[in-house]
Amino acid sequence: MQYIETQLTFSPAIPENRETLAALLAEIGYDSFMDTPTGLSAYIPADAFSSEATEAAIEPVRPLFEQLTVESKLQVRLLIPQS
């Protein structure tokens, strides 16, 4: 399955900011998240991705950050069924 990885780099990179962004992105279809030292990586199925929707989802909270950058790229994730 193909996924889009969206890397959000922000300051301050504190847990509350990660949780806020993850909640907003989950509302538009992002389904998994990983904390990074400088922010958050978020994953969404490639066929559900919209850069415009991603930007619109985080726009209301941009003023909370000293710095916030967003970069998205295609990733291939292998899902191994558990028996």
N, C-alpha and C positions, 0 to 999 in steps of 0.2 A: 504494500500500500504506500502511496506517495503522500508525504506530509510536507507542509511548509513549516520551517522553523523561523520564528520571529524572535530576534534577540533585542531585548530592551535594556539599554544601559542608562542608568540614572543615578542622580545624586540628590539627596542622601539615599544610599542603598541599604535601607533598614527594613526589617520584616513587615512593618505595617504598610510600607509602600509596595512591597512585593505582593502582599495579600490584596491590596486595593486593585492593582493592575490585573492580577490573576482573575479576580471576581469579574471585572469589566470584560476581559477577553473571553471568559467562559460563557458570558451571555451571548456572544456572537459565534460560538462554535469551537473555540479552542478547548482541547480536551486533556491536555497534560502540560505540566509545568516543571521547570527545574530551576532552583536558585543558582545564581552564579555570583562570584565575588563582587561584580559590578552591577548586578541587576537580576534579570530573569530571562530565561528562554521559555518560549511558549510554542506549542505545536497544535496544528489544525490540519485536517485532511485537505489535500491540495484542491479538490473540487469544491470545497466550502470557503476557500480563502478569497478575501477581497482586501486589497491594501487600503481602499477608501473606507471600508467598514472598520478596519483596525484603527486607522487614524481617528475616525469619528468616535470610536469607543473610548479612546484615551484622552481626547481633546479636553473634556471637562475637568480633568485632574492635572493637566499640564502646569497650571500655576503653582501646584504643590511642590514642584521639583526645581532645583537649581539648574539642572541639566537633564534632558531626556532625549535619547536618540533611539530610533527604531530601524532595524534592518531585517529583511526577510529573504530567505533562500529555500530552494527546494531540497528536501531530504528524503531518503528512502529508509523507511523503518520496516524491519522484518518482524512480523508478529508470529511467534512460535506458540502453537496451541499447547496447552497443558493437558496431560492425560490423567 
